[in-house]
Every structure is written in C-alpha cells, then in structure tokens.
C-alpha cells in the first residue's frame, strides 16, 4: 500500500459567516491509497475546526500510521477504530479505504453498506450571516429548493427568518444557531419560529449546556450538532434533542457514522447528515448516509468557486449520488 497526502485550499464564492467565525476559504487534506495492483482510493477531510483540528494536525496523525498502513494490503475501515480517535484524520483514511475496496472488488460502497443507492437526494442550501438584504436575495433565488438552512447568532435571528419566509414562502427551513443562544432565548424564539414554518433548530445552546434541555420539548424539534460525535457521545447526550447531526469528520468516517446513525434511530432520534465544508470528494461518503436520515446537508461544494473533477451533480436543491469515477 502506498499513501499520498496533499494539502489544498478551496476558495469560497463569498465569505461564509456563522455565529463563531467567518471564513473565505476551506483548507483541506486529501489522501490517496494505492495498492500493488494500481487500484486507488481517494478522500478529503476538513477536520473539526472548533476542536482545533487542522489539515496539518490531521496529517501528523496520519503520518504516525504511515509505516503500519504501507506494510499492509488488506486493511478495512474497522481496523482504524483502535488506531485513531474519532476525528478528521480517521475520516480521511476511512473514506480512502472504502473507495479503494470498491475499486478493487467492483462492489459499490452502497452495496457493502447494505443501503439502496437513491437516484437523487434532497439537500439543504445554507445561507450564512450576511446582511439582511443578502439573506433575502439568497432565499428568493432558491425559493423553489426543497430545504434551506439559515445561520443565526445571539442577536441576528428572528428578523432573518422572517426575511427568508417572505422571500421563500413554501420552502422548509432549518435554523442553525451553532450554540449561540441561551435557554431563555430558545424558550422565547421557538414558538415564533414554529409560526414561521421552521422545521428544525440545530444546536441552539452551547454543548456544555445540554443538561438544560433535559426532559423539555419546544415548539420546534431540536438537533444536536456540536454536542454529538459518535456512538459514545449518544450515551452522554440525554433526552433534550430529537435529532442528531452526523458529520464524517466528527464520527471519524463512514464506518462509525453508519453505526452511529443506526444506534441513534434505535434510541428514537431522527438523523441529519451534515458537512464541515469541502469539495464533492468530502461530500461523497456522507451521501451514503442519506437514506438513513430525515435531513441532508451536503451543500459544501455549492459554496465554493471550484470543485474536484467528476464532481457531484447539484440541481435546484437536489444532488445525485457520486459516480464511481469520483468515489465509491
């Protein structure tokens, strides 16, 4: 087995602003695993930026396993669970191994995962914390999409939802606070958001405040994002959320994400599939989770200027699963 790592930066079409940061490019780490027969598996990871992960830190973790990786030709994603913690580095290797095995065997990742490949997937389009007029214009241009997600913070929220609803009266709408609200704000805003047709509130409180939600039900269902990572985090999550947002950089890859999604459903949670931005190569493995989820957010490439070759095909809020030339 041969391993190659590549650093890359994806430039965004416009600055993307959320409650905790503003970014104008997405630095990523890409990997290629090539076996003796010349088959190759590819992947891309962004890492969990709010946990301090960077492409450089992920590369350091992967380089620590280079000898182990290159000495073997029969690795599978489950072999990584004892070698790396959940996070972007494990996701990078996990996705490359899934793709490599698909190329070797001719059996798609969908078949190996036991999931029927859909013909297309409804995905959100995310509107960041721009000016109120910019928010309105973005919503108006995508009023025919099946789902929009609106970023809010502690001071910019209700008027933005109202602007989106006026511009896109029929679209399903998710509001994502990225942990910026207090419990008092949530109590006050949830009934108003329900009246405006919001179908989901993502991570309203900071992860350390999850206990404040215990046993509570609000006018709009809540999804845990920063508060959930993998199967182990479900044990600590409590009963304040109705949905969990799974991202491969958080779970440490598709192998763990599949297990987490299935366990979450057994425990009564709905599932949302999200992303940490990045190209179609980063989105492709997450698309496998879509049939297990009620909400899918794989819009990363739509926010960028460029994308990888053989990119995912997006059209009016729908995305087709990856072609084998891209991944899987």
N, C-alpha and C positions, 0 to 999 in steps of 0.2 A: 504494500500500500504506500502511495506517495501522497503527501499533504502539501497543499499550497495555500497560503493566506495572502489576501490582498486588501489593502485599505482603500476606501473610496468615500467621496462626499457627494450626496445628492442635493442639488440646489433647489430650493422651493420656489414656486411661482410667485409667492408673496410671503412676507413674514407670517408665521403661524404663532398666534398668541393664545395662551391658556392661563389659568389662574396662577401658576407658579413660574412661568417662563415665557420668553419669546425667542423663536429660532428662525433663521433664514436658510439653514442647510442642515442636512441629516448625515452625520458621519457614520459609516457602517464598516463592518468587517465581513468579507466574503471568503468562502473556503471552497476548495476543490479537492476531493479524494479520488485518486486514480488507482485502479488495481493493475495486476500484471498483464491482464488481457486488454487493457486500454479503456475499459469502461470507466466513466467518471460520474461522480455525484457532486452536485453543487448546492450552495446555500448562502444565505446572507442573514446577519443579525445586527441589531442596533444596540441591544443591551438595555438594562433598566437604568435609565439616566438618573432618576430620583433616588436610586440606591448607590449611586456613584460609579456605575459601570460605564466604561468607555470602550471603543474598539481596541485601544492599547491594552487595557486591563484584561479584556477577553482574550486577546492574542497571547498575553502572558500565561493565562490559564491553559490555553490550547497547546502552547509550546512546551509546557511542562509535561504534556502527554505525548509529544511527538514520537519519542522512541517506542512507547507502547503501541501507538497507532500504526507506525510504519513497520513494526515487526510482525503484524498480524494481517491476514487477508480475509478473516471470517467474522469480523465484528458486526454486531447488531446494535440498534439504539438502546436496548435494555442493558447492554454491557457498560453504558456510560453512567448509569444511576449511582454506582458505587465509586466512580472516579471523579465526578464533578457534582457540585450542588446545583440546585435549580438556578437558572440564570441564562444570560445570553451566550456564554461560551458553550454550555451543554446544548443549547438550542442549535447553535451553528453546526456542531458535529452530528447531532441527531438528524437534522434535516439533510445533511450531505449523505449520511448512511442510508436513510430511506430512499433517496434518489438513486444512489449507487446500486442498491439491491434491485430497484425497479429496472434499471438499465441492464443489469446482469441477467435477470430472470425473465424479463419481458412481462412480468406481472405488475400491474399498476399498484401504486400506494393505496388507492381506493380499495382494490380487491384485498390487499394484505391487511388493511384496517377493518375489513368487513363492513364497508359503508358503500351504499349505492351512489355512484357519481351523478350529481344532478346536471341538467342541461345548462342551467344558469342559477345565479344566486343573487338575491336582493341584498344590496349593501348600503350602508349609510354614506352620506357625504357630510363631512364635518365642516362647520362654519366656526372660525376662531373668533377671538375677542377683538374684532376690528371696530371701526366706527359704526354707529347705528345705521347710517345710510349704506355702508358697505355690507353690513349684515342683511339689510333689507334687499339689496340688489342681488346678493348671492342666493338668497331664498327665492326671489322672484324668478331667477334664471333656472332654478331647479324645482319649481313648484310641481312638476309632473313626476318627480322622483318618488319612489315608494317610502323613503325614510331619510330624514335629515337629523344630524346631531349638532347641537348648539353648545359651545363652550361659554360658561358664565363664571363669575367670581363673587366675592362677598358684596360688591357694590353694583355690579352690572349684571342684571338678571331679568327681572320681570318685563322691563320695557323692551328688551331684546326678544324675548319670547313673543311678546305682542307684535313686534315688528315682523317676525318670521311668520306668525299666524296670519297677519294681514296680507303678506306677500305670497304666501303659500297656504291657502285656507284648507286644503284637503290632505296635506302631507302628514304622515306620522312623525312625531318629533320626540327625540331624546334630549334631555338637558344634562350636561356633564359639568359638575362644579369642581372636580379634581380636589375634593376635600376642603374647599374654601369656606363652607358655611358653618354656622353654629346650629345647635339643636333648635334654638329659638327661631332662627331664620327658616329652617326646614318646616317647622310647625306652621309658620306664617305663610310661607310660599307654596307649600304643597297643594292646598285647596285651590288657590288661584291658578296654579299650573294645570291642575286637573280640568278646570273650566276652559282652559286654552287648548285642551286636547293633547297635553304631554302624556306619553305612554310609559316613560321610564325616566327616573332620576338616577344618574350614575355618580357614585361616591360623593354624597353630599357633605359628609363630615370627614375630618382627618382620620386616618387609620387608627390612631390611638384612642379615638372617641367612640369606637364601635359599640361599646357597652351601653351607651346612652340610647341606642336603638332597640335594645333587648325587649322583646315582647310587644313592641309598638307596631302599629300599622298606620300608614299615612294614605292620603287621598291618591297618591301616585306610587306604584311599586318602586322599590329601591334596588340598585345593582351595586355590588361590591366590586371595586376595581383594584385600587392600590392596597386594599385590605385582604386580597386573596392572591395566592401564588399557585400552589399545587395542592395535592391531596392533603398534605399535612396541615395546610392553612385552613381547610374546611373544618377541622376539629376546633379551631380557635375562633371561628367566625361568629358563632352564636346564631340567634334566630331573628336578627333585626333586618336581614336582607331577604328579598325574594328571588334575586338573580345573582349570578357570579359572572364577571367579565374575565374570560381566559385569554391570555396572550402568550404566544410561544416563548418569547423572551423571558416571561415570568415563570412559566411552568418548567422551562428547561427543555423544550422540544415537544414534538407531536406525540411521542410515546407517552409521556406523562400527561399531556393535555387530554388525550383520549381517555386515559384512566380517570383523570380529574372530572371531566365532563360527565362520564358515566356514573361516577360516585355522587356527584352533585345532583344529578337527576334522581338517583335512588333516594337521596335525602330531601327531595322536594324542592330543590332550587331549579329555576329556569336558567338557561345558559345564554350568554352573549360571547361572541368571538370578536376580539379586538386586535389592535396592532400598535406597535411603537413607532410607526412610520417606516420608510424604506421602500424599496423597489418591488416590482412584481415577484422577484425571486424570494423576498422576505414574506410576501403575502401568500405565495402558492401553498406551502404546507398547511397554513391556517385554513385554507379553503376546504380541506378535508373534514374539518370540524363542523362546517356549516349545517349539514343535515341533523346534527345533534343540538342545534341552537335555535332559539326564537329570534335573536337579533344578531346580525353580522355586520361588522365594521372593518372592511378591508380596503379603505379608500386611500391608503398611503400614496400609491403612485399618482393618483389624481391631483395631489397637492404639489407634485414635482415638475420640474422643467423637462427632465429626461427620464428614461427608463432603460432596463436591460433589453437585449434582443429577445424576440419571441415573447413579448410582454403579454400580460393578461389583457383580455379584451373587455373594456367597460363601455356600457351604453345606457344612458338615461337611468342611472342608479342600479343597474344590473351588471354582474360580472360573470363571465364564463370561466369554468374551472381551467386550471393550467393545462396547456398542451404538453405532451411528453418532451418536446424539444426544450421547454423551459424547465420543467421539474416533474418528477413523479411518474 
